[in-house]
Amino acid sequence: MRRVAESLVNRGVGVRALVRDIERGKMATLGMGVELVLGDFDDPKSIETAPKGCDSVFIVSVDNERQVEQEISLAKLAKEAGLRHIVKLSSSDAGDRPYAWSVAHAEIETAISVLGVPYSFLRPHYFMQNYFSLLKVESAGVVTLEAPSNDGEIGAIDAYDIGECAAVLLVNTGALNSHALLTGSENISMERVAAAFSSAIEQEISYVNLDSKAYLTQLETDDSGSAKDIADVYEEVCVGTIAISSDNVERITGNKPRSIEQFAIENKHAIKSIIERVATSSN
């Protein structure tokens, strides 16, 4: 996760990153001075030496069918290398819901917790970066933010704050030996997200509430293996069960998490770029 590497480098900490593609890794960490190590989770031999010489490890991988096996394997290698702390990026609903990612993260957490290595499980809620994928552009150039969430609110968090939490835990000697729910400072609606984005780029963006059944049909048409799970998340947004918050970001880092307005301002160039790309692909 780029934000974790950035935060560590800014603290003067040496970082070694395991990547599957060196050239892509160089682009992702450009200017950071990060040591890149070539390896693949699906090839255990290729990552055997990656943890050696490190003090702690941050475990994160893309959701996939082999995620449980991959992350547990890396955690075991970290133990064998004598690392003092395992920090894992988990999910806010780990073990609490039937979603594929919830089940996978819970299984990984359980396995790591019995290894005998100090650990910290970061359970971030909905990423603010996810709002980017909801941006749409009509042929007339009208920009909208679209989701089937009615006026429901989400305790969304900026990946920047997740990176800050991970970096603090990786650098400090004290492990949580538990999990920490990470959310923004307040719950926010899609209307507020659209308003924040509009203000940041000085361009009108309106929220469009999608029909939930049509949304699920579209997800299935797009051949998303997690179509039902994703649709169910937005159903929860509508009924209010995703509206949760915690003060763990401030407790860990000493700073309040970014608001959606701060996020929009910090990412205004990304918002503009995404709108341009979506507009181009729509034509």
N, C-alpha and C positions, 0 to 999 in steps of 0.2 A: 504494500500500500504506500503510494508515493508520499502521502501526508506524514506518515510515520517517519520515513527516511528523512524528509525535509526537517521535521522537528528535531530529530536526533542530531543531524548535521549542524543545525543552528545552535545546538547546545555544545558543539565541539566534540561530539562523540563519533568514533569510527563506526562505519556501517558496512556490513557485508550482505549483499542481496543475492538470493538464489533466483536465477532466471532461466527460462527455457530457450531464450533467444538473446544472445549477447548484444546484437545491434539494436534490437527493440529496447533492451535494458538500458543501453547507453542513452537512447533518446528520452526514456522515461526519467532518467536520473541526471540529465544533462546539467553540468555545472555544480553538481553536489560533491564530487570526489568520492563516490561510493564504490567500494570494491564489488565487482560482479563475479559470481561463480555460476558456471553453466551446470544445470542439472534438471532432472525431470522427476516429479513425484512418482510417476509410473515406472521409474527405473531406480530402485533403491540404491543400487551400487553407485549411481552417479551423484548421489547426495550424501554419501557416507561421511565424507570429510568436511562437508560444508559447516557443521556446527563447531568443529575443532578450533580452539583458540578464542572462541567467543565467550562472553559472560552470560548473555541471556538471548532468548530467541522470541521473535514475534511470528506467530503462525497465522497465515491467512491464505485461502485458496478460493478459486471460483467454485460455486456450487456445481457439483457434478455427481454422477453415480458412484464414483470411487473416492469421494471426499473423505469419508470416515476412515478408510484404510490409509489414505495418503497422509492425513494430518496426524493420525496416531503413530504412524511409522516415523515421521519426522520428530515427534515428541520423544519417542523411544531413543532415537539417535542423539537427541539433545541430552537425555539422561546419561547415555553412555559416554558422551563427551564431557560430562561433569558440569554442565551449565547450571547456574544458580537460580534461574527464574524462567518460566515459560509463560508468555503472555499470548493469549489466543483471542482472535476476533471471532465472536460468537454472534448470537442473535437475541433480540429482546424477548422473543417468545420461545427460547430453547426449552424443549420438554413440556411446554404448556399447551401446544396446539398440534394438530395432526399434519400440518404442512410438512412437506419433505425436508425443507431446510431446518425446521424446528426439531424434527426427530434426529437428523444427522448431527446437528450441533450438540444436542443433549448427550448423544452416544459418545462423541469425542470428548466432551467435558468430563464425563464419568471416567473414561479411560485415563485421561491425563491426571485427574485428581487422585488416583491410586498409584501413580508412578513413584511417589516419594520425592518429587521435585517441587519446590515452591511454585505456585501458579497464580495467575490472575486471568479471569475470564471477562472480557469486555463485551457487554451485550447492548450494542447500539440499536436504537429504534429506527424508524424510517429515515433514510438518508435524504437530506435536502437536495442532493444531486439528482435524485430520482425525478424531481419535478421537471428536469430538462426534457425527459422523454415524453412528457405530456404536452409539449408545445407543438402546435399545429399551425399551418399557414394556408389560408384559402387562396384560390386563384386570383382574387382581387387584392391580395396582400394583407387581408385581415388576419391578425395573429390571435390565437386562442390558447387557453390552457384547458385541456379536456380530461375528465375523469368521472367515474360514476360514484361520487362521494356525497352528493347533496350538500348540506351545510356542515357536514361532519368535520371534526378537527383532529389533527395528528401532532404528537409531540416530536416533530422531526428535528434532526440534528445535522449539523454541517460536518462533513468528513474531516475538516480542519480540526475540530474539537476532539474527534476520535483520535486523530494522530497525536494531538497534544497529550491526551490521557495515556496513550500507549507509550509515548516517549518518556513521560515522567515515571511510569512504572518500570520501564526497562532500565532506566538510569539509576533509580533509587533502589536501595537494598530491600525494602519492605514489600513483600508480596501480599496480595489480598487473601490468598488461599480461599477464595470465594469468587462470586461474580458481582459485577457492577452494571446496573442498568444505566445506559447513557441516552439522555434526551436533550432537547433544546430547553430553553428556560420557560417556555409556555407552549400551549397547544395552539395550532394555527389552522385556519380553514383555507380551502383552495382559492376563495375570493381574496383573501389576504395575500396569498402567494402571488396571484395575478397582479394585484395592486403594487406589491413590492417590486416585481419584475418591471412593471410599467414605469414606475418612478425611476428605477435605476437606469433604464436605457432610454427614458423619455419617449416612449412609444406605447400606444394603447394596446393592452393585452386584456382580454376579458375571459372569465371562466365560463366554460360550457359544461353543464352537468349531463353526463351521458346516461342512457338507459342501461341498466345493469345486465339485462339479458342480451341485448345487442352487443355489449362490450365483451361478454363471455364468448359469444359466437365469433366475434372478430379475433379474439385471442386464439380460439381453437382453429380458426381458418389460417392464422399465422403459424400454426403448428407449434405452439408453445407447449412443452411438456408439463409446465406448471400452470397452465391456463386456469384450471379450477381453483388452485390455491391462490393465485393472484386475484382472481375475481372475488374470492371469499374475503381477502384482506380488505378490499374496498367495501364489501358488505359490512364488515366490522367498523370501518370508518363511519359509515352511515348511522350505525346504531350506537356509536360512541365508545366502543371498547378499545379503540386505538388511541384514545385521548388520555395519555398517561405522561407523567413527568417525574423527574428526580433531580436531586442537587449533586449528583455524583461527579459531574464534570467540574464544578466549582470545588468540590471536596478534594478531588485528586489534583487538579492543576492550580487551584487558587484563583481561577478566573471564571467569570460567568460565560456560558456558551453563547455563540453568536445568535442574534435574532435573524428572522427571515429577511428583514430589511438590510442588515449588515451583510448577510450572505449574498443578497442580490447585488449590492454595491461592489463587493469584492469580486464578484463573478460576472459583471456586466458585459465584459468582452466575450466571455464564453456564451452568454445568453444571446448576444447579437450574432455570434458565429453560428450557433445552432439554428437560429431563425433563418439565417441566410442559406444554410445547408438544407433545411427542411423545405424552404421555398423552392430551391433549385431542383430538389428531387421530386417535388410535387408537379413541376411543370413538364 
